[in-house]
Amino acid sequence: MNRNLALWIVVLTGPIVWLCSFEAIFALAPWACTFQSKLALYLVSLAAVIFCCASGVYSWRLLKEFGQEWDMEGAGAVPRGRAMAVAGLVLSAGFLIVVIAQAIPEIMLGACE
């Protein structure tokens, strides 16, 4: 895969996964209330957690490929790649926390609450 594309994917995956899971849970809430089953909501949250974790792992792998030396003086593809890999790692971890926090009401509340 093209390295630039991979960097953009890891940066954008966390926010996009959260947005999609937020919308899917919102859209599935009436269905869960009607059928008194939150299985679909659990599956959406589980898929979002898996995607955020996978993005974080891939960010870590990309960071290892670029090396861990921080050359703040230089410019070019390697420092930009390191910065984007770190950004992907931070965003993946941050949105993983948001997805987990979003799943707490699904666990604690009933289907129609």
N, C-alpha and C positions, 0 to 999 in steps of 0.2 A: 504494500500500500504506500502511496505517496506520503512522505513524512509530514508535509504541510497539512494535508488533509487529515492525517491522524491527529495532529496537534489541535486543529479546529474541532475535530470530533470530541476529543476529551474535554475541551473547554466548554463546549455547548451541550454535552450530553446531560449533565446534572440538571441545569435549568429546564431543558426540554422535557426530560423524564418527569420532573416534578409537575410541570404544567400539564402534561398529558395525564398523569395520575390524578391530579386535582380535578381536571375536567371529567375524567372517566368516573371518579367517585361521585362527583356532583350529579352526573347524568344517571348513574346506577342507583342512587339513593331511593327514588320512588319505586323502582323495581324491587329493591331489597325490602322496602316497607310492605309492598303488596304481597310478596311471597314469603315474608318473614324469614328470609335467608340472607345472610351477609357474606356468603361464600365468594361471590363475585367481587365484593369490596376487598376481601382478604387477598384474593388472587391479584388484584390490581396493585395493592400495596406490596405484596411479595415480589411481583415483577419489577416494580419501581426500585425496591431495595436491591434486587439482583443487578439491575442495570447501573445503578449508582456505584455499587461495589465493583462491578466489572470496569467501569470507567476509571475509578480510582486506581485499580490494579494496572490498567493499561497506561495511565498517567505515570505511575511509578516506574513501569518498564521503560517508557520513553525517557524519563529523567535519567535512568541508569545508562541508557544509550548515549545521551548527550554528555555524561560525566557530571561529577559533583563539584568541580572547581568553579567558583564564581568569579569570573573575570569581568568586573564592572567597568573596566576601562575600554574594552573592545566592543565593537558593534558587529553585527552580521547574523548569520543563520544560527550559529551555536548558542550565543547568549539569548537570542529570541526564542529558540527552541526550549532552552532550559526554563525561561520565564513562563512560557505557555504550558509546559509540562507541570510546573509548580502550580500555576493557576488552575489547571485541570484537576490536580490533586486536591487543592483547597476547595474548589467549587463542588467536586464530587462528594467530599466529606461533609461540606456544609449542607448541600441539598439532601444527602443521606439523612442527616439529622432532621431536616424539615419533613422529609417523607415519613420518618418514624414518628415524629410529633403529630403529623396528620393522621397516622394510623391509630393513635391512642384513643380518640373518641369511638372509632369503629370497635375497638376491643371493650371499652368501658360501657358504652351505651347500647340500648336495644336497637332493633332495626328501624323503628319509627320515632325514635327520640331525636 
